[in-house]
């Protein structure tokens, strides 16, 4: 979809004065495979006396799915608006596809697809009319756009519904239509603000299938989500709270940082704190433990796979009948709560 304005009369906010701190300096060249598609250095956005985003630094490599997660009001949407050039920086620097967003050339903007949170297409027009309109805004002639429009509508499973009026579509079908209009001009970079919000789990899974297929084609995808379990589907994630970065890395890295390491779950009778302390002294990479009950113990270790045989051996030496020893992978609901606790932020804002 167009970035400056959207069909349906929803215009982008007026541009703000560019910060002195964001003067062009050391732009990246996205055509070189080793360069990131997005580079952010100590970026911040302030409204009045309030910093909505503060001191963000991260890179997004090409051909990756990069997720922004955090509670409501954490700065996710503002970060996307900075990347799109819809608002200007108060501090720091950033480059998108080798250029500063507020100075995008027309051909650079044409490489970006944006999917906003709200439905901004014409509700009285059909699916096909809406996508044709967006394609024409990108300068795609009728003959040039016929084939890609059909391919995209088939990709999002809307071709059979192309004559339906957009206002009569279900919520999930509207989101699929918006995804189609985001893709119609074949962008290299997709920036999507909560694309799976308000749709059922089956459709969410299909959306992520689409995102992975697009990534495998070489697209770079920036996505925010209110569903923290979707962090598992990203190649890399950044967790925000109150405008500041809490943690960043691959999902596995962020899980380990949040939990303090990998978790080994032990189920056996006769577990107690004395035994846990004995295990601390006999197991390599032991970091801590949580005695959940007298038959359930969780050990935090450096490497679960290497630790499990040591745990089994130590328990057998003590004549303890083991029912189960396995690696436990906390889901991202648990990881997210732990991250917020560790950073001193409430999960509800």
C-alpha positions, 0 to 999 in steps of 0.5 A: 500500500502507498505510504504517503496516503492510503485509499479511503481518504486516510492520509499520513500525518504531516511531516515533522522537522527532521532532527539534526541528529539524523543528517545523512551519514554513512548510508548502507547499500542494500544491494550488497548482500552483507548489508542489513536492510534496516540499520537503527542507531540510538533512535528516539522519538519524543512528544513534548516531555515524553519519550515514546521510543528511546535509544533503540539500536538494532539491525534487520538483515535482508531476507529475514522475519523480524518481530517487534513485541511488547505490551500496549504502549511499548512503542511498536507502532511508533518504531514502524512509523519512524522506519516509514518516514511518517514521523521524524527522529528526535534523536539518533539515526536510521537507514532503510534500504540504504536511505534515511526514511524522511529522504526516500526517493520515489523508487525506494518508496516503491520497494516498500509495502506497508500494512497498517493496523486498521482497514483503510481500503474502500468498503464500497468497492470490490476486492478486485477494484480495490487491488486494481486501484492500489496497483494503479497508484504505483504506476502499474498499467492495466496489462502489466498488473493483470497477471500479478493481481491474479497471482497475489489474490490466489496467494492469499486465497481471495481470487474466488471472492474477487467480485465481493464488496470489501465492506461485506468481507469477514475480518479475516478476509479484509486482512487478507485483502490488505496483505494483497494490496501490500504485495501488489507492487512486488516490494522488497521490504514489508512493514506490517503492523499487527497483521494477525490482530483479531483473526482466528488461530487457523487464519493466523497460521496461514498468514505465517505460512504466507510470511515464511513463503515471502521470506523464502523469496528473499523479502525482508519482513518487519512485523508487530504482533499482540500475540507473543507466541508468534515470536517463535515464527520470527527469525529474530525478535526485539522486545520493547517496554515503555519505548526501550529495548528489553531484549533482542536476538533469535527466539532461542537466544531471547528465551535463554536470556529470559530464563537464565539458561536452558531448563531441565525438568525432573519428575521423581519422588523424594525431591528436596532442596538438599538434593537440588544443592547436591546436584549443583555441586556435581553437575557442570553448567548448573545455574539454579533450580526451582523446586515446584513440588516434592516430585517436580524440580526444574534445573536451569543449566547452560546446555540441557542436552549435555546436562540430562545424562549427568542428572540421570546418573546423579539421581541413580547414584542416590537410589532415586526412582526417576519418572522423567528427565527432559528439556523443558521449553517455556512458551513465549507467554512465560518468556514474555512475563519473565522478561517484563519481570526481569526488566522491572516493567509490568506486563499490563500498561 
